[in-house]
């Protein structure tokens, strides 16, 4: 049942208003619920996010991690940046493997002779001349 006759129930109108919302409206849309203790203390259920807020991640790949600090709220993209929460770039996954492989080849001496190995071989096996 419709509660308010001045608000549309149409899905397409709701989506249009959400995605074309100006910044001051997006601020309210990007709200987060408070935890039970804060809700009891202040009698407020949710509050708009802003920089330096402490947040707990409850959905997605990073859920269950310890709470993090909001470093940036990007209203234009509906994105909240949280410290220590980073995603791996999707367009170049094997770049790390390439770097590891190249680092491994640098660590191994590639079979080249070093000054120490040359001195060691010259002292242990002197060349004999035949006449």
C-alpha angles and dihedrals in degrees: 000000000000113000102189121033092202094061119075121235091200113123094213094050091048091050092046092052091046097051096040095043117134121241097264090054093044088057089064092041090055094062126138129208119248121237119259096263094052091042090056094045099048103023089231122126102196139001135194114266122246139169117295094023117139110236136181117214111231102168138047136015095326098048117132094030117128115276118279138202121254108242098178139003109209103195096178091063097029088241131143117199115211124189117255091014110109133155124221114246109259098206098062112029100152094054091096090051090053091051092048092049092050092046090051092053090050092051092053106073091234090233094284120147119252127202090255094053091049092051091046093052094045093053097045100045113030114192115249120215118218119211 
